[in-house]
Amino acid sequence: MCAIISKPITHFIKSSTINLLPLHSLLKDRQYEQAIQVIKSNRQYFSYTNFDFKQGTYTKNILLIDANYWLAVLCWDKGIQTAIHGHPDQAFMYVLEGEIIVENYQTPELVLKDTTAYQPDEYIFHHGKKNTLDNAVHRISTTKPSLSLHFYSDDPSKGRNFENST
C-alpha cells in the first residue's frame, strides 16, 4: 500500500561542491544526452548523503530556481505515491537510485494510458503546451527508497492536481 503525499517537504540546497549552471543550461536547451553526461560525471554529488531524506514522504531538494526554470533532487521513501498531477510545458526526470514508477493518464477523463518503471540512469522528458500547468498528467510511486533529478520550465508545485474519479 502506498501513502499518497500531496505536500512533500521542501528544502533549498546551496551547493559549493558543483557548479549546476551548465547542467541547468543543457536541460533548459533540451540537450538531454549532454546533460546526462554531466550528471554521470558528477555522480558522487548526486547521492543520498548530500540531500535531505525523510521517512514516510518525499523531499524536494531544490538546487536552482528562477522565474523560468526549476531544478531539484527528490528523495523518495518506499511506498510513496503522488497525487495525479500535471506539469508546465517542459519536464524532465532522471532516476539516480532506486525505481520510479510513472502512471500516465489521458485527460480530461483521467484514463490510465500506461505504466513504466524507470531504473537508475533512465530518464523521461515531456514537451507540452506553454503557459499551461496540466501537461504530461501522471502519478509517481515508489516500491523502494529512490532518488531522482527533476527539471521543469516552471515551479512544479503550481501544476494542476487531479482527482482520480475512476
N, C-alpha and C positions, 0 to 999 in steps of 0.2 A: 504494500500500500504506500502511496506517495503522499507526502504532505504538500498541499498547494500553498505556495508562497506568493502573495501579491505585493508585499512591501519588503524587499531584501534590505540588508544592511549595506550602507554606502560609506566608503572611505576614500579620501583623496590622498594619493601617493605622490610624494616628491622623490624623484629618482636622482641620485647623484652618481649611480654606477653605470648608467647607459643613457645615451642621447636618443630619445624616442622620436625626434623630429623627422629623420629620414624615413623611418617606418611609417609614421603618420602621413608623410607626403606620398609615399608609394601607394598606400591604401586609398588615400583621397583621389589619386590619379588612376585607380583601378589596375594597378600593376601588381597583381596578386602573387604571381610566381616570384618576382623580385622581393616582395615583402616577406614571403615565406623564407627566403634565403636569409634575410636579416633576422627573422625570428629564430631560425635554426642556429645562426652564428652567435646568438646571444642566449642560448638555451639555459645557461646557468642562472640568468636573471629571471627567466620565466619558470619559476618553481614555487611550490607551496611555501618554502621558507621565507620568501620575500613578500608575501601578501597575507592579509588578514583572512582567516578561515574560522567560521563559527559552525558548530554542530547544529543540525536541525534546520538549516536555512541555506541561502547562498549569499555571498558577499560580493558587491561591486567595488573593485579596487580601481578607481578612476585614475588613469595615467595622464591623459591630456584631454582638455575640453576647451572649446571656444564656441563662438556663435554658430559655426557651421559643421563642426566635426567633434566626435566623442570617441575616445579610445580607452578601454579598460580590460583588466583581467578579472574574470569572475571565478570565484572559488565555490564549488558546489558540494554539499554533503550528499551522501547516498539517500535515495528515496525522496528527492525533491522534485516538485513539478510546478512550473509556472502556470499562470492563467493563460488562456488563449489570447494572443495579442498580435498586434501589427507593429511595423516599424516605419521610419522615414524612407525616402527613396533609395538610399544606399545602405546596405547592411552586409557585414562580413563576420564570420565566426571561424576560428581556428582552434582545434582541440589540442591542448598541450599535454594533458594527462587525463586518464580515466576514459569515460564513454559518455557522450551526449546524445540523447535520443530526441529527434525532431519529428513532430507530427505536423504536417502541413494541411491546411484547411482551405476549402473553396468557400468564398463568400458570395453573397450575403447569407447563404443558408447554413454555413458552418458545417459542411460535409467533409469528413476526413478524406483527403486525397491520397496521402501516402505517409509512411513512417520510415525513417532512416536512422540507423545507429552510426554515429561518427566516432572513430577511434583516433588516438594520437596521430598527429601530422596530417589529418584530413580536415578539409575546410568546405565551407559553403558560402556563397555570396548571392545577393539579390539586388537587382536594379529595378526600381519601380517608378511610380509617378511622383514628380516633385510636388512639394507643398501639401502632401498628404501623409498621414501617420498610420495608415491601415494597409501598408504594403506587406507582402510575404506573411500572411496570417498563419501563426503556428503556436505550438506549445513545446516547451523543452522539459525533459525529465532526465533523471539520472538513476542508475542502479548501483553506483559506487561513487566514492569521492572523485571529483573531477575538477579540472582547471581548463579554462578556455579564454582566448583573447577575442574581444569584440570591438568592431569599429562601425560607427553609424554616422550618417550625414546630419544628424541632429541628436539631441538628448533622447535616448530611447524611452525614458520614463514618460515622455509625452505621448508615446504610442497608444493606440486605441486598444483597450481591453474589451474582449468579447465574452459573453456568457454562452456556454455550450448548452443549447436547449434540446439537444437530441438525446 
